[in-house]
Amino acid sequence: MINVYCSTENDFNNNGIGSLKDTIKCEVTEELNGEYTIDFEYPKSGKYAQYIDNDMIIKVNAGTETKQLFRIKNCNENLQTIVAKPQHITYDLVDNALDDVFPQKLNGMAALDWILSHTQYEHKFKGFSDIEEQASARYIRKNPIQAIIGDIENSFVNIWGGELERDNFTIKMLQNRGENRGYKIKYRKNVTGIQFMKDDSNVITRLRPMGYDGIILPEKYIDSPIINNYPHPKIGQIEYSDIKLKQNEDDEEGYETIEQCYEELRRRANEEFTKNNIDKPKINIKVDFVDLSKATLYEQYKFLSRVKLGDTVTVILENYQLELRVIKTVYDALAERYIKLELGDFKENYITNTQKNIQNIVKQENNNASRSVLETAKKNATDLIKNATNRIYSNTTTKRTI
């Protein structure tokens, strides 16, 4: 049941103005750390058509434990229907402002509370986070949504990390959203209702790790455990500018011996294979349940209708397997079921790793370069952030050359 409320309503424990039983379309799209909107369509001849207007609020079953509130936006009419794009109620924060807010050395919970409690005017939204890492950030003339998940250098998600979960007026930034329910899906070609996309253009199976000031391993390369799964080695390089040798006793950062640098380079390189999967192709899977229901293999994939946003699904390829996240869902509020899913690499991973690498670069330059060189480093860092956001589904580390 979909209910409509006045734009200024504060009590949603009732049916509001009325129930929109004659709604034509109500598909809720949610993306990890991204959009949360509805494709909505209502007949002009409907009982409550006069109330389907910008800023009115609807309460919808969005596939979550509690019904969610959405504010109607982009309302348009044609000859027979009213079409709109309601946005989750949390987008009300876009209209608020952070004039000059500076959370310092706070964990995720305290930082999120600081952001939400220092807006230009009061609101109903509350925050929660289980992120223990302490950090600092400053927001000048930004809105709270920009500060939390915006495409800016110092957004919460770029500094503290985390995955956004919205529950009406509660905003959660969690270390991880979803869970691994043990589901597995086998890579198959031409399965009706499932579109597999495999990209191996950035695969590296023989890695040359490099530390600060050109430090390289005596053996030069670290090989992937599955290097022989490919017709020939795929060589690439990743630079770790924070792995450096102390030049004198006064240096606060760096390793005491070159052997310690080598060991850390080896450890980081092996993690690129075991954690970041740089030796495996990028897989993106789109599931259309309407088409899938017509497939002969439907029973094998029926479990996908039970996964939630953020859940992990194991994908089995020819000689190895990958763990993919559910990064986007489309829920039909009328039929009360998911109609589309997208699985792939969560984009936040890449942006976060890029940001941390950028911070190391700028810090290194600050300690070793003149002010003019530092400004150049900062400009390069900004360019890296822009490039990172353009590579939505990549989670590899920056400064890779092949």
N, C-alpha and C positions, 0 to 999 in steps of 0.2 A: 504494500500500500504506500502511495506517495501522497504526502500532505503538503499543503501550501500555507505559508504564514505571512503576516504583515512584515514589511521590511524592518520595523523597529521592535519586533517581538523579542522578548527575553525568556519566556516560559514555553518550552517545547514539550512539556509533559502532557500534551493534549493533542487533539486532531486539527488544531488550528482553524483556518477558514473553512477547510473542507478536504475531502479525499479526491485526488485526481485519478479516478478509476478509468477515465476514458483517454488516458495518455497513450499516444501512438508509439513513442520511442523514448527510452531512458537507459542509455548505455554509459556506464561509469568507467572511465579510463584512469588508471593510476600507474605511475612510473616511479621507480626507486629514486628518491631525491629529485623528483621531477613533477610533472603535472598531475593534478587531481581534479578532473573536470567531467562534465556530462554532456553527451550529445542528446538533446532533449527536443521532443516534438509533441505538440498538443493541438487538437482540432479547434479551429476558430468557433465552431458550433458547440464546443464543450461547455459544460455547466459552469466552470470556473475560469473561462477564457479571459475574462476581464481582469483577473488577478495574475495572469501570466505576464509579468512585466519586469523590467530591469530593477534589481535590488530587492525584489520579493524573495522569500526564503522557502526552499522545499526540503523536506525530510525524506530520505531515500534509503532503502536497503542497498548497501554498496558491497555486500559480500563480507562484511565485517561483523563482529559480535554485536555491536550497537548500530542503529541507523545513524546516518551521517547527514549533516546540514550543508546545503549548498545555496549560494546566493545567485539568483538568475542574472546573467550578463548576456550581452550581444543578442538581444531579443529582436527578431525580425518576423515579418508576416508575409505570407504569399496568399493566393486566393483561398486556400482551404485550411492552412495550418499556421501555427506559430512555432518558429524554430528558435532555439536559444542554446547558449553554451554556459550553463551554470558552473560556478567555481566553488571549490570547497570553502567553507566558512573561514578557514585560516587565512585566505587571501584578503580578508578585511584588513589585515595588518599592512598590506601594501599601501593603504591610505594613511597610515601613521608614519612617524618619523623618529629617527635617532639623530639628534642635532650634533652631539659630540659625546660619545659613549666609549668608555675605556676600561673594559674588564681586564684586570691584571692578575696574573699568576693564580688563576682559578681553575678548578676542575670543570668537567662538562656541565654538571648540574648547576653549579654556581654561576658559570658564564652564561648559560641559557637564561637563568633567572635574572641576571643582571641586564641582559639585552631586553627582556620582556618587561622589566620593571622600570626602565629608564626611557620609555617612549615619550613623545611629546604630549600625548593625552592618555588617560587610563583606558583599560580595556578588560575583557573577561578572560583572556588567554593565560594559561599557566603552562609551565614547562617541566619536563623531567628528562634526566639523562643518567646513564650508568657509566659514563666515561670518566675514568679517574685521572687521566693525564692532565697536568696543569699547563696552562699557556696564557698568552695575553693577545689582545687584538684591540684595535681602535676603529670606531665607525663614526664618520663625519658625514652628515647629510645623506644618510641611507635609510631605507625603510627596513623594518625587522625581517621581512622575508629575504631581502638581499643579504642582510647580515647573517642569516642562518644558512640558506642554501644557494645564495646568489653566485653568479659567475664573476666574483671579485676575488682578489688575491687573499684577503684576510677574512673571508666568510668562515662561519663556524665549521662547516664541513671541510674546508681546506686547512684549518688550523687544528681543530680538535678531532676531526674525522667524524664518523658516525653515519647512521642511516635514519632518515626521517619517517616517523609514524604519526599520523594525525588521527585524533579521536575527538571530533567536534572542537571544543575549546581547550583541549589538552594537546600540547605539542611535545613529542618525544624525540630525542636524539639518542639512538641506541647504538651500542658497539656493533651489533648485528641484528638485523631484522629477519624473521623467518627461522626455519630450521631444516635440518636434513632428515627427511622422513624415510630414507632408504630406497627411494624410487630410482629406477634405472631405465634408460631408454637407449635402444641400439640404433646406431646410424644406418639409415636405409635411404636409398635413392627412390625418388618418384613415389612417395607415400601420399596418397590423397589426404589433404587436410593438414599435412605437416611439410613445411618448407625448411630444408636444411641448407645452410650457407656455410661453406668452408673456405677460409682464407689462410693460405700458408705463405703469403708474400713476405712476412716479417719473421719467419721461423729462424732460430739460431740453434745449431747443434754443436758448434765448436766456438766457445766464447773466449775472447781475449779481454780479461778484466784489467783495468788500468786505474791506479791510484793517483794521488796528487803529484803534480810535477813529473808526470810520465813514468811513475813506478809500474813496472810490469813483472810478471812472474818469470823465474828462470826458465820454466818449461813453456812459457808464453800462453798456452791455451788450457782450458778445462773442457773436456768433452761431455756431452749429454749421455746418459745411460742408454738412450734410444737412438744414438747417432747412426747405427746401422739400419735403421728403419727407412732411411732415405738413400737415394742412389749415390749421393756424395755429401760430404760435410758442408754445412751452411755456416760460414764464418761471420761473426759479428763482434763488435766491441761495446762494452759499457764502461763508462768512467765513474769512479767513486771518489769524488774530490775530497771527501772527509777522511779518507785513508791516507795519512801522511806520516812522515818521519819527523820527530822532534829535531829541530836544528840546534837548540840549546836548552839548558836547564830551566830557563824562564818560560818556555812555551807551556801553556796550559793544556793545549790539545795536541794529539798525535801519539804515535807509538814509540816506545823506547828503542826498539831495534828494527832493522829491515826485515828480519825473519818474522816478527810479529805482524808487520804489514803484509807479508806474503800469506801468512795463515788467514788473515782476515779477508784478503782478496779471494783466496780459495773458498772460504766459507760463503762469502757473498755470491760467488759465481755458481756454486752448487745450489744455493737457494733459488737462483734464477730458474733453474730447471725444476726443482722440487716444489716450489711455492708459486712462482710466477708463470710457469709453463711456457717459457719462451721457446722450448723445443717442440711445441705442439701447435697445430694450426688453430686459429680462432674460429670458433663455431657459434653460429647464431641460429636459433630455431624459432620459427613462428608457427603457432598452432591455431587452426581455425576449426572449432569444434563442430560447426555446422557441416563443413565438408568432411571432417574426420569421421563423423557418424555414418557416412556412406561407405567408408573404406572397409575392406575385408579384414584388415588388421585392427579394427577399432577396439576390440576387447583388450589387445595388448597395451593400448595407450589410454585406456579409460581412466587410469589412476591420475592422469594429468588434470582431470576436472576437480581433483581434491587438493591440489597444491595451492599455496598462497604466495603473495608477493614477498620476495626475499628468500623463499625456500630454495634449497640446493637439490639439484637433480644430477645424478651421475649419467654421463653420456659415454657409451662404449663405441669406440672407433675400431679400426682394423686390428691394431696391435697395442693399443693403450686406451686409457679412459680419462675423461675430463669431468670436472665438477662445474656445472653451470648454475647460475642463479636465475630465478624468475624475476626479470627486470621490468616487466610490464604486463598488466592484466586489463581485460575489458569485461565488465560484468553487466549482464542484462538484468536490470532491476525489475522488469516486468515478468520475465521468465524465471527470475531468481536463480541464475546459473552463469558461470563463466562461459563466454563465447569465443574469447581469443586469449592467447598467452604468448609471451616472448621470453625466450631464455637466451642468455649470453653472458658476456663479461660485464660486470657492473662498472660503469664509467667512473664512479667516484674513486675507485682504486687507482686509476691512472693519474687523475688529477692530484690526489693526495700524495702519491709517490713523487710526482713531478714537483709539487710545491716544496716537499722536504728537500729534494735535491737542489732546488733553486735557493733555499735558505742556506744550505751548505756552501753553495757557490758564492753568494753575496758575502757570507761571513768570512770565507777564505780571502776574498778580495779585500775585505775591510782590514784584515790583519796584514796583508802583504803588498797592498798597492796604494798609489796616491789617490786623492779624492777624485780626480778626473777618470782614472781607471775604474774606480768604484761606480761612478755614474754609468759608465759603459756596461759594467756587469749588471747593474739594476735594469738597464734597458733590455739587455739580453734575457734577463729573467722574465720580464714582462712579455717578451715575444714568446718565450717558452710556454708561459701560461696560456696565451692565445692559441698556440699550436696544440696544446694539450686538450683544450676544450673542443677542438675540431676533430679529435680522434676519440670519438665517444666510447667505442668498445674495446680500446686497447688498454692493457694494464702493465705494459712493459716500462722499464725505467728510461729516463731521458738520456740524451747524448749517445744514442746508439748509432753506429755507422757500420755499413756492410761493405 
